[in-house]
Amino acid sequence: MKTHDLKIEKKYFNDVIAERKKFEVRKNDRDYQVNDILSLNEYDKDKQVYTGRHISVKVLYILDDSAFLKEGYVVLSIAIIK
């Protein structure tokens, strides 16, 4: 199990916090695995700064299927760690 520190745009961060967004689409350049932890750090794209807000989520499932995704990308099913 690894912990990955990742940037997430403000609009998506708010949806993760509200538990409306339960997935992340990411380039698979970090060898993501089920049970890994994603430390999602809110990033304000307009101001180009981190806001200081963050949340930790656990990877529950990984979709890695070239029929549905651009090569090298995965969909990570996530759940907030409470």
PDB file with one MODEL, atoms N, CA, C and O in Angstrom:
MODEL        1
ATOM      1  N   MET A   1       0.849  -1.189   0.000  1.00  0.00           N
ATOM      2  CA  MET A   1       0.000   0.000   0.000  1.00  0.00           C
ATOM      3  C   MET A   1       0.886   1.242   0.000  1.00  0.00           C
ATOM      4  O   MET A   1       1.822   1.353   0.792  1.00  0.00           O
ATOM      5  N   LYS A   2       0.579   2.163  -0.893  1.00  0.00           N
ATOM      6  CA  LYS A   2       1.309   3.425  -0.993  1.00  0.00           C
ATOM      7  C   LYS A   2       0.353   4.586  -0.740  1.00  0.00           C
ATOM      8  O   LYS A   2      -0.863   4.453  -0.874  1.00  0.00           O
ATOM      9  N   THR A   3       0.930   5.720  -0.375  1.00  0.00           N
ATOM     10  CA  THR A   3       0.176   6.966  -0.296  1.00  0.00           C
ATOM     11  C   THR A   3       0.672   7.865  -1.422  1.00  0.00           C
ATOM     12  O   THR A   3       1.874   8.064  -1.596  1.00  0.00           O
ATOM     13  N   HIS A   4      -0.281   8.402  -2.181  1.00  0.00           N
ATOM     14  CA  HIS A   4       0.038   9.268  -3.313  1.00  0.00           C
ATOM     15  C   HIS A   4      -0.482  10.675  -3.025  1.00  0.00           C
ATOM     16  O   HIS A   4      -1.677  10.857  -2.793  1.00  0.00           O
ATOM     17  N   ASP A   5       0.405  11.669  -3.037  1.00  0.00           N
ATOM     18  CA  ASP A   5       0.002  13.067  -2.876  1.00  0.00           C
ATOM     19  C   ASP A   5      -0.356  13.610  -4.249  1.00  0.00           C
ATOM     20  O   ASP A   5       0.481  13.642  -5.151  1.00  0.00           O
ATOM     21  N   LEU A   6      -1.621  14.041  -4.404  1.00  0.00           N
ATOM     22  CA  LEU A   6      -2.115  14.461  -5.709  1.00  0.00           C
ATOM     23  C   LEU A   6      -2.815  15.809  -5.639  1.00  0.00           C
ATOM     24  O   LEU A   6      -3.420  16.167  -4.629  1.00  0.00           O
ATOM     25  N   LYS A   7      -2.719  16.537  -6.728  1.00  0.00           N
ATOM     26  CA  LYS A   7      -3.423  17.806  -6.901  1.00  0.00           C
ATOM     27  C   LYS A   7      -4.822  17.498  -7.433  1.00  0.00           C
ATOM     28  O   LYS A   7      -4.989  16.611  -8.271  1.00  0.00           O
ATOM     29  N   ILE A   8      -5.837  18.237  -6.941  1.00  0.00           N
ATOM     30  CA  ILE A   8      -7.199  18.098  -7.462  1.00  0.00           C
ATOM     31  C   ILE A   8      -7.814  19.492  -7.555  1.00  0.00           C
ATOM     32  O   ILE A   8      -7.726  20.286  -6.619  1.00  0.00           O
ATOM     33  N   GLU A   9      -8.433  19.773  -8.690  1.00  0.00           N
ATOM     34  CA  GLU A   9      -9.049  21.088  -8.877  1.00  0.00           C
ATOM     35  C   GLU A   9     -10.191  21.299  -7.889  1.00  0.00           C
ATOM     36  O   GLU A   9     -10.872  20.361  -7.474  1.00  0.00           O
ATOM     37  N   LYS A  10     -10.371  22.563  -7.530  1.00  0.00           N
ATOM     38  CA  LYS A  10     -11.354  22.972  -6.523  1.00  0.00           C
ATOM     39  C   LYS A  10     -12.751  22.412  -6.797  1.00  0.00           C
ATOM     40  O   LYS A  10     -13.398  21.896  -5.886  1.00  0.00           O
ATOM     41  N   LYS A  11     -13.223  22.508  -8.052  1.00  0.00           N
ATOM     42  CA  LYS A  11     -14.581  22.053  -8.371  1.00  0.00           C
ATOM     43  C   LYS A  11     -14.726  20.551  -8.150  1.00  0.00           C
ATOM     44  O   LYS A  11     -15.787  20.092  -7.725  1.00  0.00           O
ATOM     45  N   TYR A  12     -13.690  19.790  -8.428  1.00  0.00           N
ATOM     46  CA  TYR A  12     -13.749  18.343  -8.213  1.00  0.00           C
ATOM     47  C   TYR A  12     -13.572  17.997  -6.734  1.00  0.00           C
ATOM     48  O   TYR A  12     -14.188  17.058  -6.231  1.00  0.00           O
ATOM     49  N   PHE A  13     -12.731  18.761  -6.049  1.00  0.00           N
ATOM     50  CA  PHE A  13     -12.508  18.533  -4.621  1.00  0.00           C
ATOM     51  C   PHE A  13     -13.821  18.650  -3.856  1.00  0.00           C
ATOM     52  O   PHE A  13     -14.129  17.814  -3.006  1.00  0.00           O
ATOM     53  N   ASN A  14     -14.590  19.688  -4.159  1.00  0.00           N
ATOM     54  CA  ASN A  14     -15.867  19.886  -3.467  1.00  0.00           C
ATOM     55  C   ASN A  14     -16.820  18.721  -3.693  1.00  0.00           C
ATOM     56  O   ASN A  14     -17.563  18.349  -2.784  1.00  0.00           O
ATOM     57  N   ASP A  15     -16.812  18.141  -4.882  1.00  0.00           N
ATOM     58  CA  ASP A  15     -17.671  16.985  -5.159  1.00  0.00           C
ATOM     59  C   ASP A  15     -17.197  15.739  -4.419  1.00  0.00           C
ATOM     60  O   ASP A  15     -18.018  14.916  -4.012  1.00  0.00           O
ATOM     61  N   VAL A  16     -15.895  15.590  -4.241  1.00  0.00           N
ATOM     62  CA  VAL A  16     -15.379  14.464  -3.448  1.00  0.00           C
ATOM     63  C   VAL A  16     -15.806  14.633  -1.996  1.00  0.00           C
ATOM     64  O   VAL A  16     -16.276  13.679  -1.376  1.00  0.00           O
ATOM     65  N   ILE A  17     -15.646  15.838  -1.443  1.00  0.00           N
ATOM     66  CA  ILE A  17     -16.034  16.122  -0.053  1.00  0.00           C
ATOM     67  C   ILE A  17     -17.514  15.818   0.167  1.00  0.00           C
ATOM     68  O   ILE A  17     -17.891  15.250   1.192  1.00  0.00           O
ATOM     69  N   ALA A  18     -18.348  16.199  -0.797  1.00  0.00           N
ATOM     70  CA  ALA A  18     -19.799  15.993  -0.691  1.00  0.00           C
ATOM     71  C   ALA A  18     -20.197  14.549  -1.020  1.00  0.00           C
ATOM     72  O   ALA A  18     -21.374  14.193  -0.958  1.00  0.00           O
ATOM     73  N   GLU A  19     -19.216  13.731  -1.365  1.00  0.00           N
ATOM     74  CA  GLU A  19     -19.418  12.317  -1.713  1.00  0.00           C
ATOM     75  C   GLU A  19     -20.291  12.117  -2.950  1.00  0.00           C
ATOM     76  O   GLU A  19     -20.953  11.090  -3.095  1.00  0.00           O
ATOM     77  N   ARG A  20     -20.285  13.115  -3.841  1.00  0.00           N
ATOM     78  CA  ARG A  20     -20.949  12.969  -5.145  1.00  0.00           C
ATOM     79  C   ARG A  20     -19.992  12.348  -6.161  1.00  0.00           C
ATOM     80  O   ARG A  20     -20.410  11.623  -7.063  1.00  0.00           O
ATOM     81  N   LYS A  21     -18.722  12.641  -6.001  1.00  0.00           N
ATOM     82  CA  LYS A  21     -17.698  12.121  -6.918  1.00  0.00           C
ATOM     83  C   LYS A  21     -16.942  11.014  -6.191  1.00  0.00           C
ATOM     84  O   LYS A  21     -16.241  11.261  -5.210  1.00  0.00           O
ATOM     85  N   LYS A  22     -17.097   9.798  -6.687  1.00  0.00           N
ATOM     86  CA  LYS A  22     -16.502   8.642  -6.019  1.00  0.00           C
ATOM     87  C   LYS A  22     -15.487   7.942  -6.916  1.00  0.00           C
ATOM     88  O   LYS A  22     -15.284   6.731  -6.834  1.00  0.00           O
ATOM     89  N   PHE A  23     -14.858   8.741  -7.773  1.00  0.00           N
ATOM     90  CA  PHE A  23     -13.852   8.188  -8.682  1.00  0.00           C
ATOM     91  C   PHE A  23     -12.852   9.281  -9.052  1.00  0.00           C
ATOM     92  O   PHE A  23     -13.135  10.473  -8.932  1.00  0.00           O
ATOM     93  N   GLU A  24     -11.702   8.855  -9.495  1.00  0.00           N
ATOM     94  CA  GLU A  24     -10.682   9.747 -10.034  1.00  0.00           C
ATOM     95  C   GLU A  24     -10.197   9.152 -11.343  1.00  0.00           C
ATOM     96  O   GLU A  24      -9.944   7.950 -11.422  1.00  0.00           O
ATOM     97  N   VAL A  25     -10.064   9.975 -12.365  1.00  0.00           N
ATOM     98  CA  VAL A  25      -9.453   9.555 -13.623  1.00  0.00           C
ATOM     99  C   VAL A  25      -8.028  10.093 -13.592  1.00  0.00           C
ATOM    100  O   VAL A  25      -7.808  11.298 -13.475  1.00  0.00           O
ATOM    101  N   ARG A  26      -7.075   9.190 -13.699  1.00  0.00           N
ATOM    102  CA  ARG A  26      -5.669   9.589 -13.558  1.00  0.00           C
ATOM    103  C   ARG A  26      -4.788   8.882 -14.572  1.00  0.00           C
ATOM    104  O   ARG A  26      -5.082   7.770 -15.009  1.00  0.00           O
ATOM    105  N   LYS A  27      -3.703   9.549 -14.936  1.00  0.00           N
ATOM    106  CA  LYS A  27      -2.669   8.888 -15.714  1.00  0.00           C
ATOM    107  C   LYS A  27      -2.023   7.865 -14.786  1.00  0.00           C
ATOM    108  O   LYS A  27      -1.693   8.176 -13.642  1.00  0.00           O
ATOM    109  N   ASN A  28      -1.847   6.660 -15.276  1.00  0.00           N
ATOM    110  CA  ASN A  28      -1.311   5.604 -14.412  1.00  0.00           C
ATOM    111  C   ASN A  28       0.220   5.607 -14.438  1.00  0.00           C
ATOM    112  O   ASN A  28       0.858   4.641 -14.855  1.00  0.00           O
ATOM    113  N   ASP A  29       0.778   6.711 -13.983  1.00  0.00           N
ATOM    114  CA  ASP A  29       2.231   6.849 -13.932  1.00  0.00           C
ATOM    115  C   ASP A  29       2.778   6.595 -12.527  1.00  0.00           C
ATOM    116  O   ASP A  29       3.958   6.824 -12.259  1.00  0.00           O
ATOM    117  N   ARG A  30       1.907   6.118 -11.636  1.00  0.00           N
ATOM    118  CA  ARG A  30       2.310   5.874 -10.246  1.00  0.00           C
ATOM    119  C   ARG A  30       2.045   4.441  -9.804  1.00  0.00           C
ATOM    120  O   ARG A  30       2.177   4.121  -8.622  1.00  0.00           O
ATOM    121  N   ASP A  31       1.674   3.581 -10.739  1.00  0.00           N
ATOM    122  CA  ASP A  31       1.386   2.183 -10.426  1.00  0.00           C
ATOM    123  C   ASP A  31       0.362   2.062  -9.290  1.00  0.00           C
ATOM    124  O   ASP A  31       0.611   1.401  -8.282  1.00  0.00           O
ATOM    125  N   TYR A  32      -0.783   2.709  -9.471  1.00  0.00           N
ATOM    126  CA  TYR A  32      -1.844   2.661  -8.468  1.00  0.00           C
ATOM    127  C   TYR A  32      -2.284   1.225  -8.222  1.00  0.00           C
ATOM    128  O   TYR A  32      -2.333   0.408  -9.142  1.00  0.00           O
ATOM    129  N   GLN A  33      -2.602   0.931  -6.966  1.00  0.00           N
ATOM    130  CA  GLN A  33      -3.074  -0.392  -6.569  1.00  0.00           C
ATOM    131  C   GLN A  33      -4.289  -0.242  -5.660  1.00  0.00           C
ATOM    132  O   GLN A  33      -4.456   0.778  -4.991  1.00  0.00           O
ATOM    133  N   VAL A  34      -5.141  -1.278  -5.646  1.00  0.00           N
ATOM    134  CA  VAL A  34      -6.264  -1.301  -4.708  1.00  0.00           C
ATOM    135  C   VAL A  34      -5.694  -1.201  -3.295  1.00  0.00           C
ATOM    136  O   VAL A  34      -4.666  -1.804  -2.987  1.00  0.00           O
ATOM    137  N   ASN A  35      -6.365  -0.439  -2.446  1.00  0.00           N
ATOM    138  CA  ASN A  35      -5.995  -0.144  -1.050  1.00  0.00           C
ATOM    139  C   ASN A  35      -4.962   0.969  -0.911  1.00  0.00           C
ATOM    140  O   ASN A  35      -4.625   1.344   0.212  1.00  0.00           O
ATOM    141  N   ASP A  36      -4.451   1.507  -2.014  1.00  0.00           N
ATOM    142  CA  ASP A  36      -3.584   2.684  -1.913  1.00  0.00           C
ATOM    143  C   ASP A  36      -4.397   3.852  -1.365  1.00  0.00           C
ATOM    144  O   ASP A  36      -5.623   3.877  -1.469  1.00  0.00           O
ATOM    145  N   ILE A  37      -3.700   4.807  -0.786  1.00  0.00           N
ATOM    146  CA  ILE A  37      -4.311   6.021  -0.255  1.00  0.00           C
ATOM    147  C   ILE A  37      -3.955   7.184  -1.178  1.00  0.00           C
ATOM    148  O   ILE A  37      -2.799   7.360  -1.561  1.00  0.00           O
ATOM    149  N   LEU A  38      -4.972   7.976  -1.527  1.00  0.00           N
ATOM    150  CA  LEU A  38      -4.750   9.198  -2.293  1.00  0.00           C
ATOM    151  C   LEU A  38      -4.950  10.375  -1.353  1.00  0.00           C
ATOM    152  O   LEU A  38      -6.032  10.544  -0.790  1.00  0.00           O
ATOM    153  N   SER A  39      -3.934  11.177  -1.181  1.00  0.00           N
ATOM    154  CA  SER A  39      -4.042  12.408  -0.416  1.00  0.00           C
ATOM    155  C   SER A  39      -4.336  13.506  -1.433  1.00  0.00           C
ATOM    156  O   SER A  39      -3.440  13.980  -2.132  1.00  0.00           O
ATOM    157  N   LEU A  40      -5.608  13.902  -1.505  1.00  0.00           N
ATOM    158  CA  LEU A  40      -6.060  14.862  -2.511  1.00  0.00           C
ATOM    159  C   LEU A  40      -5.937  16.279  -1.961  1.00  0.00           C
ATOM    160  O   LEU A  40      -6.575  16.626  -0.967  1.00  0.00           O
ATOM    161  N   ASN A  41      -5.121  17.084  -2.610  1.00  0.00           N
ATOM    162  CA  ASN A  41      -4.843  18.452  -2.179  1.00  0.00           C
ATOM    163  C   ASN A  41      -5.524  19.429  -3.124  1.00  0.00           C
ATOM    164  O   ASN A  41      -5.228  19.475  -4.318  1.00  0.00           O
ATOM    165  N   GLU A  42      -6.447  20.211  -2.561  1.00  0.00           N
ATOM    166  CA  GLU A  42      -7.231  21.145  -3.373  1.00  0.00           C
ATOM    167  C   GLU A  42      -6.325  22.204  -4.000  1.00  0.00           C
ATOM    168  O   GLU A  42      -5.466  22.791  -3.341  1.00  0.00           O
ATOM    169  N   TYR A  43      -6.551  22.427  -5.301  1.00  0.00           N
ATOM    170  CA  TYR A  43      -5.756  23.381  -6.060  1.00  0.00           C
ATOM    171  C   TYR A  43      -6.685  24.357  -6.767  1.00  0.00           C
ATOM    172  O   TYR A  43      -7.613  23.951  -7.466  1.00  0.00           O
ATOM    173  N   ASP A  44      -6.428  25.645  -6.579  1.00  0.00           N
ATOM    174  CA  ASP A  44      -7.201  26.685  -7.256  1.00  0.00           C
ATOM    175  C   ASP A  44      -6.499  26.991  -8.578  1.00  0.00           C
ATOM    176  O   ASP A  44      -5.466  27.659  -8.610  1.00  0.00           O
ATOM    177  N   LYS A  45      -7.080  26.489  -9.662  1.00  0.00           N
ATOM    178  CA  LYS A  45      -6.467  26.613 -10.990  1.00  0.00           C
ATOM    179  C   LYS A  45      -6.353  28.074 -11.430  1.00  0.00           C
ATOM    180  O   LYS A  45      -5.371  28.453 -12.069  1.00  0.00           O
ATOM    181  N   ASP A  46      -7.353  28.896 -11.091  1.00  0.00           N
ATOM    182  CA  ASP A  46      -7.334  30.302 -11.499  1.00  0.00           C
ATOM    183  C   ASP A  46      -6.199  31.077 -10.825  1.00  0.00           C
ATOM    184  O   ASP A  46      -5.504  31.860 -11.472  1.00  0.00           O
ATOM    185  N   LYS A  47      -6.020  30.853  -9.524  1.00  0.00           N
ATOM    186  CA  LYS A  47      -4.974  31.551  -8.768  1.00  0.00           C
ATOM    187  C   LYS A  47      -3.638  30.813  -8.811  1.00  0.00           C
ATOM    188  O   LYS A  47      -2.604  31.359  -8.426  1.00  0.00           O
ATOM    189  N   GLN A  48      -3.672  29.574  -9.282  1.00  0.00           N
ATOM    190  CA  GLN A  48      -2.492  28.714  -9.358  1.00  0.00           C
ATOM    191  C   GLN A  48      -1.809  28.542  -8.006  1.00  0.00           C
ATOM    192  O   GLN A  48      -0.595  28.693  -7.869  1.00  0.00           O
ATOM    193  N   VAL A  49      -2.654  28.213  -6.993  1.00  0.00           N
ATOM    194  CA  VAL A  49      -2.139  27.963  -5.644  1.00  0.00           C
ATOM    195  C   VAL A  49      -2.919  26.818  -4.998  1.00  0.00           C
ATOM    196  O   VAL A  49      -4.074  26.558  -5.337  1.00  0.00           O
ATOM    197  N   TYR A  50      -2.264  26.153  -4.070  1.00  0.00           N
ATOM    198  CA  TYR A  50      -2.957  25.172  -3.235  1.00  0.00           C
ATOM    199  C   TYR A  50      -3.737  25.932  -2.171  1.00  0.00           C
ATOM    200  O   TYR A  50      -3.257  26.938  -1.649  1.00  0.00           O
ATOM    201  N   THR A  51      -4.941  25.456  -1.843  1.00  0.00           N
ATOM    202  CA  THR A  51      -5.786  26.162  -0.875  1.00  0.00           C
ATOM    203  C   THR A  51      -5.491  25.761   0.566  1.00  0.00           C
ATOM    204  O   THR A  51      -5.875  26.472   1.495  1.00  0.00           O
ATOM    205  N   GLY A  52      -4.817  24.638   0.760  1.00  0.00           N
ATOM    206  CA  GLY A  52      -4.558  24.146   2.111  1.00  0.00           C
ATOM    207  C   GLY A  52      -5.539  23.065   2.536  1.00  0.00           C
ATOM    208  O   GLY A  52      -5.326  22.387   3.541  1.00  0.00           O
ATOM    209  N   ARG A  53      -6.615  22.905   1.771  1.00  0.00           N
ATOM    210  CA  ARG A  53      -7.580  21.847   2.109  1.00  0.00           C
ATOM    211  C   ARG A  53      -7.135  20.534   1.465  1.00  0.00           C
ATOM    212  O   ARG A  53      -6.630  20.515   0.342  1.00  0.00           O
ATOM    213  N   HIS A  54      -7.332  19.446   2.195  1.00  0.00           N
ATOM    214  CA  HIS A  54      -6.998  18.132   1.653  1.00  0.00           C
ATOM    215  C   HIS A  54      -7.901  17.077   2.272  1.00  0.00           C
ATOM    216  O   HIS A  54      -8.513  17.290   3.319  1.00  0.00           O
ATOM    217  N   ILE A  55      -7.968  15.946   1.605  1.00  0.00           N
ATOM    218  CA  ILE A  55      -8.752  14.818   2.095  1.00  0.00           C
ATOM    219  C   ILE A  55      -8.048  13.540   1.663  1.00  0.00           C
ATOM    220  O   ILE A  55      -7.433  13.484   0.597  1.00  0.00           O
ATOM    221  N   SER A  56      -8.143  12.527   2.495  1.00  0.00           N
ATOM    222  CA  SER A  56      -7.564  11.230   2.158  1.00  0.00           C
ATOM    223  C   SER A  56      -8.662  10.270   1.743  1.00  0.00           C
ATOM    224  O   SER A  56      -9.702  10.171   2.395  1.00  0.00           O
ATOM    225  N   VAL A  57      -8.415   9.564   0.647  1.00  0.00           N
ATOM    226  CA  VAL A  57      -9.365   8.574   0.146  1.00  0.00           C
ATOM    227  C   VAL A  57      -8.617   7.274  -0.122  1.00  0.00           C
ATOM    228  O   VAL A  57      -7.408   7.260  -0.355  1.00  0.00           O
ATOM    229  N   LYS A  58      -9.377   6.185  -0.081  1.00  0.00           N
ATOM    230  CA  LYS A  58      -8.818   4.858  -0.327  1.00  0.00           C
ATOM    231  C   LYS A  58      -9.255   4.377  -1.703  1.00  0.00           C
ATOM    232  O   LYS A  58     -10.404   4.580  -2.094  1.00  0.00           O
ATOM    233  N   VAL A  59      -8.350   3.744  -2.439  1.00  0.00           N
ATOM    234  CA  VAL A  59      -8.676   3.170  -3.746  1.00  0.00           C
ATOM    235  C   VAL A  59      -9.354   1.817  -3.528  1.00  0.00           C
ATOM    236  O   VAL A  59      -8.781   0.908  -2.928  1.00  0.00           O
ATOM    237  N   LEU A  60     -10.591   1.705  -4.032  1.00  0.00           N
ATOM    238  CA  LEU A  60     -11.367   0.478  -3.871  1.00  0.00           C
ATOM    239  C   LEU A  60     -11.303  -0.432  -5.092  1.00  0.00           C
ATOM    240  O   LEU A  60     -11.351  -1.656  -4.967  1.00  0.00           O
ATOM    241  N   TYR A  61     -11.194   0.174  -6.276  1.00  0.00           N
ATOM    242  CA  TYR A  61     -11.237  -0.584  -7.526  1.00  0.00           C
ATOM    243  C   TYR A  61     -10.518   0.225  -8.595  1.00  0.00           C
ATOM    244  O   TYR A  61     -10.517   1.456  -8.556  1.00  0.00           O
ATOM    245  N   ILE A  62      -9.912  -0.465  -9.541  1.00  0.00           N
ATOM    246  CA  ILE A  62      -9.208   0.205 -10.635  1.00  0.00           C
ATOM    247  C   ILE A  62      -9.713  -0.336 -11.964  1.00  0.00           C
ATOM    248  O   ILE A  62      -9.646  -1.537 -12.226  1.00  0.00           O
ATOM    249  N   LEU A  63     -10.217   0.564 -12.796  1.00  0.00           N
ATOM    250  CA  LEU A  63     -10.619   0.206 -14.158  1.00  0.00           C
ATOM    251  C   LEU A  63      -9.483   0.601 -15.090  1.00  0.00           C
ATOM    252  O   LEU A  63      -9.122   1.774 -15.188  1.00  0.00           O
ATOM    253  N   ASP A  64      -8.928  -0.389 -15.771  1.00  0.00           N
ATOM    254  CA  ASP A  64      -7.815  -0.179 -16.692  1.00  0.00           C
ATOM    255  C   ASP A  64      -8.163  -0.922 -17.978  1.00  0.00           C
ATOM    256  O   ASP A  64      -7.700  -2.040 -18.202  1.00  0.00           O
ATOM    257  N   ASP A  65      -8.977  -0.295 -18.816  1.00  0.00           N
ATOM    258  CA  ASP A  65      -9.509  -0.966 -20.002  1.00  0.00           C
ATOM    259  C   ASP A  65      -9.383  -0.046 -21.210  1.00  0.00           C
ATOM    260  O   ASP A  65     -10.038   0.994 -21.283  1.00  0.00           O
ATOM    261  N   SER A  66      -8.549  -0.433 -22.138  1.00  0.00           N
ATOM    262  CA  SER A  66      -8.285   0.413 -23.306  1.00  0.00           C
ATOM    263  C   SER A  66      -9.505   0.605 -24.201  1.00  0.00           C
ATOM    264  O   SER A  66      -9.509   1.493 -25.053  1.00  0.00           O
ATOM    265  N   ALA A  67     -10.535  -0.209 -24.021  1.00  0.00           N
ATOM    266  CA  ALA A  67     -11.764  -0.029 -24.806  1.00  0.00           C
ATOM    267  C   ALA A  67     -12.519   1.219 -24.362  1.00  0.00           C
ATOM    268  O   ALA A  67     -13.319   1.764 -25.122  1.00  0.00           O
ATOM    269  N   PHE A  68     -12.266   1.675 -23.129  1.00  0.00           N
ATOM    270  CA  PHE A  68     -13.009   2.805 -22.575  1.00  0.00           C
ATOM    271  C   PHE A  68     -12.144   4.008 -22.229  1.00  0.00           C
ATOM    272  O   PHE A  68     -12.656   5.117 -22.077  1.00  0.00           O
ATOM    273  N   LEU A  69     -10.850   3.802 -22.105  1.00  0.00           N
ATOM    274  CA  LEU A  69      -9.962   4.855 -21.611  1.00  0.00           C
ATOM    275  C   LEU A  69      -8.817   5.121 -22.578  1.00  0.00           C
ATOM    276  O   LEU A  69      -8.367   4.237 -23.307  1.00  0.00           O
ATOM    277  N   LYS A  70      -8.363   6.366 -22.558  1.00  0.00           N
ATOM    278  CA  LYS A  70      -7.163   6.722 -23.308  1.00  0.00           C
ATOM    279  C   LYS A  70      -6.002   5.885 -22.766  1.00  0.00           C
ATOM    280  O   LYS A  70      -5.916   5.639 -21.563  1.00  0.00           O
ATOM    281  N   GLU A  71      -5.125   5.457 -23.650  1.00  0.00           N
ATOM    282  CA  GLU A  71      -4.010   4.606 -23.240  1.00  0.00           C
ATOM    283  C   GLU A  71      -3.206   5.255 -22.111  1.00  0.00           C
ATOM    284  O   GLU A  71      -2.856   6.433 -22.175  1.00  0.00           O
ATOM    285  N   GLY A  72      -2.925   4.460 -21.078  1.00  0.00           N
ATOM    286  CA  GLY A  72      -2.128   4.942 -19.958  1.00  0.00           C
ATOM    287  C   GLY A  72      -2.932   5.563 -18.832  1.00  0.00           C
ATOM    288  O   GLY A  72      -2.361   6.005 -17.835  1.00  0.00           O
ATOM    289  N   TYR A  73      -4.262   5.602 -18.977  1.00  0.00           N
ATOM    290  CA  TYR A  73      -5.121   6.192 -17.948  1.00  0.00           C
ATOM    291  C   TYR A  73      -5.954   5.123 -17.257  1.00  0.00           C
ATOM    292  O   TYR A  73      -6.246   4.076 -17.834  1.00  0.00           O
ATOM    293  N   VAL A  74      -6.331   5.399 -16.015  1.00  0.00           N
ATOM    294  CA  VAL A  74      -7.172   4.498 -15.231  1.00  0.00           C
ATOM    295  C   VAL A  74      -8.270   5.297 -14.539  1.00  0.00           C
ATOM    296  O   VAL A  74      -8.150   6.505 -14.338  1.00  0.00           O
ATOM    297  N   VAL A  75      -9.336   4.602 -14.182  1.00  0.00           N
ATOM    298  CA  VAL A  75     -10.378   5.172 -13.329  1.00  0.00           C
ATOM    299  C   VAL A  75     -10.233   4.493 -11.977  1.00  0.00           C
ATOM    300  O   VAL A  75     -10.255   3.266 -11.881  1.00  0.00           O
ATOM    301  N   LEU A  76     -10.087   5.298 -10.938  1.00  0.00           N
ATOM    302  CA  LEU A  76      -9.932   4.786  -9.580  1.00  0.00           C
ATOM    303  C   LEU A  76     -11.221   5.021  -8.812  1.00  0.00           C
ATOM    304  O   LEU A  76     -11.640   6.164  -8.632  1.00  0.00           O
ATOM    305  N   SER A  77     -11.846   3.951  -8.362  1.00  0.00           N
ATOM    306  CA  SER A  77     -13.010   4.069  -7.488  1.00  0.00           C
ATOM    307  C   SER A  77     -12.476   4.390  -6.095  1.00  0.00           C
ATOM    308  O   SER A  77     -11.560   3.726  -5.610  1.00  0.00           O
ATOM    309  N   ILE A  78     -13.057   5.420  -5.447  1.00  0.00           N
ATOM    310  CA  ILE A  78     -12.505   5.895  -4.169  1.00  0.00           C
ATOM    311  C   ILE A  78     -13.582   6.016  -3.095  1.00  0.00           C
ATOM    312  O   ILE A  78     -14.769   6.159  -3.387  1.00  0.00           O
ATOM    313  N   ALA A  79     -13.133   5.955  -1.854  1.00  0.00           N
ATOM    314  CA  ALA A  79     -14.001   6.196  -0.699  1.00  0.00           C
ATOM    315  C   ALA A  79     -13.227   7.045   0.301  1.00  0.00           C
ATOM    316  O   ALA A  79     -12.035   6.836   0.525  1.00  0.00           O
ATOM    317  N   ILE A  80     -13.921   8.002   0.896  1.00  0.00           N
ATOM    318  CA  ILE A  80     -13.305   8.872   1.902  1.00  0.00           C
ATOM    319  C   ILE A  80     -12.923   8.044   3.122  1.00  0.00           C
ATOM    320  O   ILE A  80     -13.688   7.191   3.572  1.00  0.00           O
ATOM    321  N   ILE A  81     -11.744   8.302   3.645  1.00  0.00           N
ATOM    322  CA  ILE A  81     -11.310   7.662   4.884  1.00  0.00           C
ATOM    323  C   ILE A  81     -11.808   8.526   6.029  1.00  0.00           C
ATOM    324  O   ILE A  81     -11.414   9.684   6.166  1.00  0.00           O
ATOM    325  N   LYS A  82     -12.670   7.958   6.842  1.00  0.00           N
ATOM    326  CA  LYS A  82     -13.274   8.733   7.939  1.00  0.00           C
ATOM    327  C   LYS A  82     -12.630   8.409   9.256  1.00  0.00           C
ATOM    328  O   LYS A  82     -13.012   8.967  10.284  1.00  0.00           O
TER     329      LYS A  82
ENDMDL
END
